Amino acid sequence: MQGAVLVCVSYGKNAEALIKKGKFIAELYKQSCYVLSIENKEYDSKDFTMAEHKKFFEQLANKYQCDFIWKIKGSKRISDIIAKTVDEKNINHVVIGQPPLTKWEVLTKGSIIHELLHILEDVDLQIVSMKREQNEDAEEQFQRGVTGYLVKENDKYELVLDHCEEYVVKGIYFQAVATEFTNGVFKCDLKGKEAIIRIQDSKAELVQLDLNKEVKS
């Protein structure tokens, strides 16, 4: 049977359940499976939340042997972007999650499901009921990232935000929103692998970071 399956994912823990559902359908009909994520703005590696979401979805897509598609919403409707992807990839099954909506949300935001039902033709729309994420409307956890450096002081590693030459690791520091202190996370490359290190009062929690062979990145 010709065609393919498109799984539409958004933020939260529901993504893997949707991908598993889509992969099951794809294997049933011996089709390819695509995972689509739609972001509001262009990818920015210094936006911690966006970078982590993209990495999370890419890893899930790879885990279930699906092709990952990342698109920017801009001024377009999400339903129109999904419909265009359906045409581009010859999709005949779309899997999408639907959390419960209040009457106010339906009136003010509308429903992507209803829009897709009017737009898509000859496409099976698989609607998976999902629990609403408790923190989906919460503020971003971290501020925009800035370049930072870990320097070694005695047996400890300290974060320095001013440019310095004598550093051990260079990376991007993301300040936690709800604090006036230097608390957050430090994202860097360690021995060819991405690492995220927690920063507490400017000190790096480096139980996992053994830099006996210190090499600047």
CYANA upper distance limits for C-alpha pairs under 8 A (distance plus 0.5 A):
  1 MET  CA     29 TYR  CA      6.90
  1 MET  CA     30 LYS  CA      7.71
  1 MET  CA     31 GLN  CA      7.93
  2 GLN  CA     31 GLN  CA      7.62
  3 GLY  CA     31 GLN  CA      6.96
  3 GLY  CA     32 SER  CA      8.19
  3 GLY  CA     89 LYS  CA      8.48
  3 GLY  CA     90 ASN  CA      5.85
  3 GLY  CA     91 ILE  CA      5.73
  3 GLY  CA     92 ASN  CA      5.91
  3 GLY  CA     93 HIS  CA      8.43
  4 ALA  CA     26 ALA  CA      7.38
  4 ALA  CA     31 GLN  CA      5.61
  4 ALA  CA     32 SER  CA      5.49
  4 ALA  CA     33 CYS  CA      6.39
  4 ALA  CA     34 TYR  CA      8.14
  4 ALA  CA     89 LYS  CA      7.70
  4 ALA  CA     90 ASN  CA      6.77
  4 ALA  CA     91 ILE  CA      5.06
  4 ALA  CA     92 ASN  CA      6.29
  4 ALA  CA     93 HIS  CA      7.01
  5 VAL  CA     22 GLY  CA      6.89
  5 VAL  CA     23 LYS  CA      8.33
  5 VAL  CA     25 ILE  CA      7.86
  5 VAL  CA     26 ALA  CA      6.43
  5 VAL  CA     31 GLN  CA      7.43
  5 VAL  CA     32 SER  CA      6.77
  5 VAL  CA     33 CYS  CA      5.19
  5 VAL  CA     34 TYR  CA      6.61
  5 VAL  CA     91 ILE  CA      6.14
  5 VAL  CA     92 ASN  CA      6.84
  5 VAL  CA     93 HIS  CA      5.22
  5 VAL  CA     94 VAL  CA      6.37
  5 VAL  CA     95 VAL  CA      8.01
  6 LEU  CA     22 GLY  CA      7.59
  6 LEU  CA     33 CYS  CA      6.47
  6 LEU  CA     34 TYR  CA      5.31
  6 LEU  CA     35 VAL  CA      6.41
  6 LEU  CA     36 LEU  CA      7.40
  6 LEU  CA     86 VAL  CA      7.95
  6 LEU  CA     91 ILE  CA      6.92
  6 LEU  CA     93 HIS  CA      6.72
  6 LEU  CA     94 VAL  CA      5.30
  6 LEU  CA     95 VAL  CA      6.65
  7 VAL  CA     18 LEU  CA      7.16
  7 VAL  CA     19 ILE  CA      6.60
  7 VAL  CA     22 GLY  CA      6.38
  7 VAL  CA     33 CYS  CA      7.98
  7 VAL  CA     34 TYR  CA      6.57
  7 VAL  CA     35 VAL  CA      5.27
  7 VAL  CA     36 LEU  CA      6.49
  7 VAL  CA     94 VAL  CA      6.43
  7 VAL  CA     95 VAL  CA      5.20
  7 VAL  CA     96 ILE  CA      6.67
  8 CYS  CA     18 LEU  CA      8.28
  8 CYS  CA     35 VAL  CA      6.56
  8 CYS  CA     36 LEU  CA      5.37
  8 CYS  CA     37 SER  CA      6.69
  8 CYS  CA     94 VAL  CA      7.98
  8 CYS  CA     95 VAL  CA      6.70
  8 CYS  CA     96 ILE  CA      5.69
  8 CYS  CA     97 GLY  CA      8.08
  9 VAL  CA     14 ASN  CA      8.43
  9 VAL  CA     15 ALA  CA      5.90
  9 VAL  CA     18 LEU  CA      7.74
  9 VAL  CA     35 VAL  CA      7.53
  9 VAL  CA     36 LEU  CA      6.63
  9 VAL  CA     37 SER  CA      5.92
  9 VAL  CA     38 ILE  CA      8.47
  9 VAL  CA     96 ILE  CA      7.55
  9 VAL  CA     97 GLY  CA      8.07
 10 SER  CA     15 ALA  CA      7.16
 10 SER  CA     37 SER  CA      6.71
 10 SER  CA     38 ILE  CA      7.93
 11 TYR  CA     15 ALA  CA      7.77
 11 TYR  CA     53 HIS  CA      7.51
 11 TYR  CA    136 GLU  CA      8.08
 12 GLY  CA    133 GLU  CA      7.07
 12 GLY  CA    136 GLU  CA      7.96
 13 LYS  CA    133 GLU  CA      8.44
 14 ASN  CA     18 LEU  CA      6.97
 14 ASN  CA     97 GLY  CA      8.29
 14 ASN  CA    130 MET  CA      7.39
 14 ASN  CA    131 LYS  CA      8.50
 15 ALA  CA     19 ILE  CA      6.75
 15 ALA  CA     57 PHE  CA      8.25
 16 GLU  CA     20 LYS  CA      6.58
 16 GLU  CA     60 LEU  CA      7.21
 17 ALA  CA     21 LYS  CA      6.75
 18 LEU  CA     22 GLY  CA      6.70
 18 LEU  CA     95 VAL  CA      7.34
 18 LEU  CA     96 ILE  CA      7.46
 18 LEU  CA     97 GLY  CA      7.39
 18 LEU  CA    128 VAL  CA      7.85
 19 ILE  CA     23 LYS  CA      6.47
 19 ILE  CA     35 VAL  CA      7.71
 19 ILE  CA     60 LEU  CA      8.33
 19 ILE  CA     61 ALA  CA      8.00
 19 ILE  CA     64 TYR  CA      8.04
 20 LYS  CA     24 PHE  CA      6.62
 20 LYS  CA     64 TYR  CA      7.91
 21 LYS  CA     25 ILE  CA      6.97
 21 LYS  CA     95 VAL  CA      8.06
 22 GLY  CA     26 ALA  CA      6.66
 22 GLY  CA     33 CYS  CA      7.37
 22 GLY  CA     94 VAL  CA      8.44
 22 GLY  CA     95 VAL  CA      6.59
 23 LYS  CA     27 GLU  CA      6.61
 23 LYS  CA     33 CYS  CA      6.71
 23 LYS  CA     64 TYR  CA      7.53
 23 LYS  CA     66 CYS  CA      8.27
 24 PHE  CA     28 LEU  CA      6.61
 25 ILE  CA     29 TYR  CA      6.85
 26 ALA  CA     30 LYS  CA      6.08
 26 ALA  CA     31 GLN  CA      5.18
 26 ALA  CA     32 SER  CA      6.49
 26 ALA  CA     33 CYS  CA      6.39
 27 GLU  CA     31 GLN  CA      6.72
 32 SER  CA     66 CYS  CA      7.82
 33 CYS  CA     65 GLN  CA      8.43
 33 CYS  CA     66 CYS  CA      5.65
 33 CYS  CA     67 ASP  CA      7.07
 34 TYR  CA     61 ALA  CA      8.41
 34 TYR  CA     66 CYS  CA      5.80
 34 TYR  CA     67 ASP  CA      5.27
 34 TYR  CA     68 PHE  CA      6.40
 34 TYR  CA     69 ILE  CA      7.53
 35 VAL  CA     61 ALA  CA      6.86
 35 VAL  CA     66 CYS  CA      6.96
 35 VAL  CA     67 ASP  CA      6.61
 35 VAL  CA     68 PHE  CA      5.37
 35 VAL  CA     69 ILE  CA      6.43
 36 LEU  CA     68 PHE  CA      6.71
 36 LEU  CA     69 ILE  CA      5.26
 36 LEU  CA     70 TRP  CA      6.53
 36 LEU  CA     71 LYS  CA      8.06
 37 SER  CA     57 PHE  CA      8.25
 37 SER  CA     68 PHE  CA      8.50
 37 SER  CA     69 ILE  CA      6.85
 37 SER  CA     70 TRP  CA      5.62
 37 SER  CA     71 LYS  CA      6.90
 38 ILE  CA     70 TRP  CA      6.52
 38 ILE  CA     71 LYS  CA      5.37
 38 ILE  CA     72 ILE  CA      6.09
 38 ILE  CA     73 LYS  CA      6.55
 38 ILE  CA     78 ILE  CA      7.95
 39 GLU  CA     70 TRP  CA      7.91
 39 GLU  CA     71 LYS  CA      6.71
 39 GLU  CA     72 ILE  CA      5.43
 39 GLU  CA     73 LYS  CA      6.28
 40 ASN  CA     72 ILE  CA      6.20
 40 ASN  CA     73 LYS  CA      5.40
 40 ASN  CA     74 GLY  CA      6.43
 41 LYS  CA     72 ILE  CA      6.25
 41 LYS  CA     73 LYS  CA      7.27
 41 LYS  CA     74 GLY  CA      6.95
 42 GLU  CA     72 ILE  CA      6.78
 43 TYR  CA     50 MET  CA      7.60
 43 TYR  CA     51 ALA  CA      7.91
 44 ASP  CA     50 MET  CA      7.63
 44 ASP  CA     51 ALA  CA      7.42
 45 SER  CA     50 MET  CA      8.11
 45 SER  CA     51 ALA  CA      6.08
 46 LYS  CA     51 ALA  CA      8.00
 46 LYS  CA    144 ARG  CA      6.35
 46 LYS  CA    145 GLY  CA      5.09
 46 LYS  CA    146 VAL  CA      7.50
 46 LYS  CA    172 ILE  CA      7.65
 47 ASP  CA     51 ALA  CA      6.60
 47 ASP  CA    143 GLN  CA      8.12
 47 ASP  CA    144 ARG  CA      5.70
 47 ASP  CA    145 GLY  CA      6.61
 48 PHE  CA     52 GLU  CA      6.58
 48 PHE  CA    142 PHE  CA      7.36
 48 PHE  CA    143 GLN  CA      8.26
 48 PHE  CA    144 ARG  CA      7.32
 48 PHE  CA    145 GLY  CA      7.21
 48 PHE  CA    174 PHE  CA      7.37
 49 THR  CA     53 HIS  CA      6.66
 49 THR  CA    140 GLU  CA      7.80
 49 THR  CA    141 GLN  CA      8.29
 49 THR  CA    142 PHE  CA      7.91
 50 MET  CA     54 LYS  CA      6.68
 51 ALA  CA     55 LYS  CA      6.69
 52 GLU  CA     56 PHE  CA      6.47
 53 HIS  CA     57 PHE  CA      6.72
 54 LYS  CA     58 GLU  CA      6.63
 55 LYS  CA     59 GLN  CA      6.64
 56 PHE  CA     60 LEU  CA      6.80
 57 PHE  CA     61 ALA  CA      6.58
 57 PHE  CA     68 PHE  CA      8.23
 58 GLU  CA     62 ASN  CA      6.64
 58 GLU  CA     68 PHE  CA      6.66
 59 GLN  CA     63 LYS  CA      6.53
 60 LEU  CA     64 TYR  CA      6.94
 61 ALA  CA     65 GLN  CA      6.47
 61 ALA  CA     66 CYS  CA      5.32
 61 ALA  CA     67 ASP  CA      6.82
 61 ALA  CA     68 PHE  CA      6.43
 62 ASN  CA     66 CYS  CA      6.37
 62 ASN  CA     67 ASP  CA      7.82
 62 ASN  CA     68 PHE  CA      8.39
 73 LYS  CA     77 ARG  CA      7.51
 73 LYS  CA     78 ILE  CA      7.05
 73 LYS  CA     81 ILE  CA      7.91
 76 LYS  CA     80 ASP  CA      7.30
 76 LYS  CA     81 ILE  CA      7.57
 77 ARG  CA     81 ILE  CA      7.06
 78 ILE  CA     82 ILE  CA      6.78
 78 ILE  CA    112 ILE  CA      7.82
 79 SER  CA     83 ALA  CA      6.63
 79 SER  CA    112 ILE  CA      6.41
 79 SER  CA    115 GLU  CA      6.77
 79 SER  CA    116 LEU  CA      6.32
 79 SER  CA    119 ILE  CA      8.45
 80 ASP  CA     84 LYS  CA      6.64
 80 ASP  CA    119 ILE  CA      8.45
 81 ILE  CA     85 THR  CA      6.73
 82 ILE  CA     86 VAL  CA      6.69
 83 ALA  CA     87 ASP  CA      7.00
 83 ALA  CA    116 LEU  CA      7.99
 83 ALA  CA    119 ILE  CA      7.52
 83 ALA  CA    120 LEU  CA      6.95
 84 LYS  CA     88 GLU  CA      6.70
 85 THR  CA     89 LYS  CA      6.51
 85 THR  CA     91 ILE  CA      8.31
 86 VAL  CA     90 ASN  CA      6.24
 86 VAL  CA     91 ILE  CA      5.18
 86 VAL  CA     92 ASN  CA      7.93
 87 ASP  CA     91 ILE  CA      7.14
 91 ILE  CA    123 VAL  CA      7.76
 92 ASN  CA    122 ASP  CA      7.34
 92 ASN  CA    123 VAL  CA      5.00
 92 ASN  CA    124 ASP  CA      6.57
 93 HIS  CA    123 VAL  CA      6.08
 93 HIS  CA    124 ASP  CA      5.24
 93 HIS  CA    125 LEU  CA      6.50
 93 HIS  CA    126 GLN  CA      7.67
 94 VAL  CA    123 VAL  CA      7.62
 94 VAL  CA    124 ASP  CA      6.74
 94 VAL  CA    125 LEU  CA      5.44
 94 VAL  CA    126 GLN  CA      6.42
 95 VAL  CA    125 LEU  CA      6.67
 95 VAL  CA    126 GLN  CA      5.17
 95 VAL  CA    127 ILE  CA      6.62
 95 VAL  CA    128 VAL  CA      7.79
 96 ILE  CA    125 LEU  CA      8.15
 96 ILE  CA    126 GLN  CA      6.84
 96 ILE  CA    127 ILE  CA      5.81
 96 ILE  CA    128 VAL  CA      6.65
 97 GLY  CA    127 ILE  CA      6.24
 97 GLY  CA    128 VAL  CA      5.14
 97 GLY  CA    129 SER  CA      6.36
 97 GLY  CA    130 MET  CA      6.41
 98 GLN  CA    113 ILE  CA      8.30
 98 GLN  CA    127 ILE  CA      7.03
 98 GLN  CA    128 VAL  CA      6.55
 98 GLN  CA    129 SER  CA      5.66
 98 GLN  CA    130 MET  CA      6.09
 99 PRO  CA    129 SER  CA      6.52
 99 PRO  CA    130 MET  CA      5.16
 99 PRO  CA    131 LYS  CA      6.00
 99 PRO  CA    132 ARG  CA      5.78
100 PRO  CA    129 SER  CA      8.22
100 PRO  CA    130 MET  CA      7.86
100 PRO  CA    131 LYS  CA      7.66
100 PRO  CA    132 ARG  CA      7.25
101 LEU  CA    105 GLU  CA      6.46
101 LEU  CA    106 VAL  CA      6.98
102 THR  CA    106 VAL  CA      6.94
103 LYS  CA    107 LEU  CA      6.74
104 TRP  CA    108 THR  CA      6.55
105 GLU  CA    109 LYS  CA      5.89
105 GLU  CA    110 GLY  CA      7.26
106 VAL  CA    110 GLY  CA      4.96
106 VAL  CA    111 SER  CA      6.54
110 GLY  CA    114 HIS  CA      8.39
111 SER  CA    115 GLU  CA      6.96
112 ILE  CA    116 LEU  CA      6.59
113 ILE  CA    117 LEU  CA      6.74
114 HIS  CA    118 HIS  CA      7.09
115 GLU  CA    119 ILE  CA      6.75
116 LEU  CA    120 LEU  CA      6.12
117 LEU  CA    125 LEU  CA      8.31
132 ARG  CA    136 GLU  CA      8.33
140 GLU  CA    177 VAL  CA      7.89
141 GLN  CA    176 ALA  CA      6.51
141 GLN  CA    177 VAL  CA      6.21
141 GLN  CA    178 ALA  CA      8.28
142 PHE  CA    174 PHE  CA      6.28
142 PHE  CA    175 GLN  CA      6.00
142 PHE  CA    176 ALA  CA      4.94
142 PHE  CA    177 VAL  CA      5.61
142 PHE  CA    184 GLY  CA      7.76
143 GLN  CA    174 PHE  CA      6.31
143 GLN  CA    175 GLN  CA      5.86
143 GLN  CA    176 ALA  CA      6.73
143 GLN  CA    177 VAL  CA      6.33
144 ARG  CA    174 PHE  CA      6.72
144 ARG  CA    175 GLN  CA      8.03
145 GLY  CA    172 ILE  CA      6.27
145 GLY  CA    173 TYR  CA      5.79
145 GLY  CA    174 PHE  CA      5.03
145 GLY  CA    175 GLN  CA      7.69
146 VAL  CA    161 LEU  CA      8.32
146 VAL  CA    172 ILE  CA      5.88
146 VAL  CA    173 TYR  CA      5.83
146 VAL  CA    174 PHE  CA      7.20
147 THR  CA    161 LEU  CA      7.16
147 THR  CA    170 LYS  CA      7.98
147 THR  CA    171 GLY  CA      6.39
147 THR  CA    172 ILE  CA      5.06
147 THR  CA    173 TYR  CA      6.56
148 GLY  CA    159 LEU  CA      7.22
148 GLY  CA    160 VAL  CA      6.32
148 GLY  CA    161 LEU  CA      5.08
148 GLY  CA    162 ASP  CA      7.75
148 GLY  CA    163 HIS  CA      8.17
148 GLY  CA    170 LYS  CA      6.55
148 GLY  CA    171 GLY  CA      6.02
148 GLY  CA    172 ILE  CA      5.96
148 GLY  CA    173 TYR  CA      6.10
148 GLY  CA    186 PHE  CA      8.37
149 TYR  CA    159 LEU  CA      6.17
149 TYR  CA    160 VAL  CA      5.62
149 TYR  CA    161 LEU  CA      6.76
149 TYR  CA    163 HIS  CA      8.19
149 TYR  CA    164 CYS  CA      8.05
149 TYR  CA    167 TYR  CA      6.46
149 TYR  CA    168 VAL  CA      7.75
149 TYR  CA    169 VAL  CA      6.28
149 TYR  CA    170 LYS  CA      5.10
149 TYR  CA    171 GLY  CA      6.77
150 LEU  CA    157 TYR  CA      6.47
150 LEU  CA    158 GLU  CA      5.90
150 LEU  CA    159 LEU  CA      5.20
150 LEU  CA    160 VAL  CA      6.67
150 LEU  CA    167 TYR  CA      6.24
150 LEU  CA    168 VAL  CA      6.13
150 LEU  CA    169 VAL  CA      5.73
150 LEU  CA    170 LYS  CA      7.01
150 LEU  CA    204 ALA  CA      8.31
151 VAL  CA    157 TYR  CA      5.98
151 VAL  CA    158 GLU  CA      5.87
151 VAL  CA    159 LEU  CA      7.00
151 VAL  CA    160 VAL  CA      7.52
151 VAL  CA    166 GLU  CA      7.43
151 VAL  CA    167 TYR  CA      5.16
151 VAL  CA    168 VAL  CA      5.93
151 VAL  CA    169 VAL  CA      7.81
152 LYS  CA    156 LYS  CA      6.26
152 LYS  CA    157 TYR  CA      4.99
152 LYS  CA    158 GLU  CA      6.81
152 LYS  CA    167 TYR  CA      7.90
152 LYS  CA    168 VAL  CA      7.41
153 GLU  CA    157 TYR  CA      6.39
153 GLU  CA    158 GLU  CA      7.34
156 LYS  CA    203 LYS  CA      7.98
156 LYS  CA    204 ALA  CA      8.12
157 TYR  CA    203 LYS  CA      6.58
157 TYR  CA    204 ALA  CA      6.06
157 TYR  CA    206 LEU  CA      8.01
158 GLU  CA    202 SER  CA      6.26
158 GLU  CA    203 LYS  CA      5.09
158 GLU  CA    204 ALA  CA      6.32
159 LEU  CA    199 ILE  CA      8.16
159 LEU  CA    202 SER  CA      5.74
159 LEU  CA    203 LYS  CA      6.61
159 LEU  CA    204 ALA  CA      7.27
160 VAL  CA    164 CYS  CA      8.42
160 VAL  CA    202 SER  CA      8.27
167 TYR  CA    216 LYS  CA      7.62
168 VAL  CA    214 GLU  CA      6.66
168 VAL  CA    215 VAL  CA      7.11
168 VAL  CA    216 LYS  CA      5.99
168 VAL  CA    217 SER  CA      8.41
169 VAL  CA    188 CYS  CA      7.82
169 VAL  CA    189 ASP  CA      8.49
169 VAL  CA    215 VAL  CA      8.06
169 VAL  CA    216 LYS  CA      6.04
169 VAL  CA    217 SER  CA      6.38
170 LYS  CA    188 CYS  CA      7.07
170 LYS  CA    216 LYS  CA      7.65
170 LYS  CA    217 SER  CA      6.48
171 GLY  CA    186 PHE  CA      7.16
171 GLY  CA    187 LYS  CA      6.09
171 GLY  CA    188 CYS  CA      4.92
171 GLY  CA    189 ASP  CA      7.78
172 ILE  CA    186 PHE  CA      6.21
172 ILE  CA    187 LYS  CA      5.72
172 ILE  CA    188 CYS  CA      7.01
173 TYR  CA    184 GLY  CA      7.75
173 TYR  CA    185 VAL  CA      6.41
173 TYR  CA    186 PHE  CA      4.93
173 TYR  CA    187 LYS  CA      6.84
174 PHE  CA    184 GLY  CA      6.07
174 PHE  CA    185 VAL  CA      5.83
174 PHE  CA    186 PHE  CA      6.76
174 PHE  CA    187 LYS  CA      8.45
175 GLN  CA    182 THR  CA      7.24
175 GLN  CA    183 ASN  CA      6.49
175 GLN  CA    184 GLY  CA      5.04
175 GLN  CA    185 VAL  CA      7.27
176 ALA  CA    183 ASN  CA      6.38
176 ALA  CA    184 GLY  CA      5.14
176 ALA  CA    185 VAL  CA      8.15
179 THR  CA    183 ASN  CA      7.52
181 PHE  CA    201 ASP  CA      6.73
182 THR  CA    199 ILE  CA      7.73
182 THR  CA    200 GLN  CA      7.09
182 THR  CA    201 ASP  CA      5.53
182 THR  CA    202 SER  CA      5.65
183 ASN  CA    198 ARG  CA      8.29
183 ASN  CA    199 ILE  CA      5.72
183 ASN  CA    200 GLN  CA      5.24
183 ASN  CA    201 ASP  CA      6.08
183 ASN  CA    202 SER  CA      7.08
184 GLY  CA    198 ARG  CA      6.53
184 GLY  CA    199 ILE  CA      5.61
184 GLY  CA    200 GLN  CA      7.35
185 VAL  CA    196 ILE  CA      6.93
185 VAL  CA    197 ILE  CA      6.01
185 VAL  CA    198 ARG  CA      4.94
185 VAL  CA    199 ILE  CA      5.80
186 PHE  CA    196 ILE  CA      6.09
186 PHE  CA    197 ILE  CA      5.51
186 PHE  CA    198 ARG  CA      6.73
186 PHE  CA    199 ILE  CA      7.19
187 LYS  CA    194 GLU  CA      7.74
187 LYS  CA    195 ALA  CA      6.30
187 LYS  CA    196 ILE  CA      5.04
187 LYS  CA    197 ILE  CA      6.88
188 CYS  CA    194 GLU  CA      6.35
188 CYS  CA    195 ALA  CA      5.93
188 CYS  CA    196 ILE  CA      7.05
189 ASP  CA    193 LYS  CA      5.94
189 ASP  CA    194 GLU  CA      5.09
189 ASP  CA    195 ALA  CA      6.38
189 ASP  CA    217 SER  CA      7.46
190 LEU  CA    194 GLU  CA      6.66
190 LEU  CA    195 ALA  CA      6.80
190 LEU  CA    217 SER  CA      8.34
197 ILE  CA    204 ALA  CA      7.23
197 ILE  CA    205 GLU  CA      7.08
197 ILE  CA    206 LEU  CA      7.60
198 ARG  CA    204 ALA  CA      6.60
198 ARG  CA    205 GLU  CA      6.18
199 ILE  CA    203 LYS  CA      6.01
199 ILE  CA    204 ALA  CA      5.18
199 ILE  CA    205 GLU  CA      6.67
200 GLN  CA    204 ALA  CA      6.93
200 GLN  CA    205 GLU  CA      7.68
206 LEU  CA    210 ASP  CA      7.95
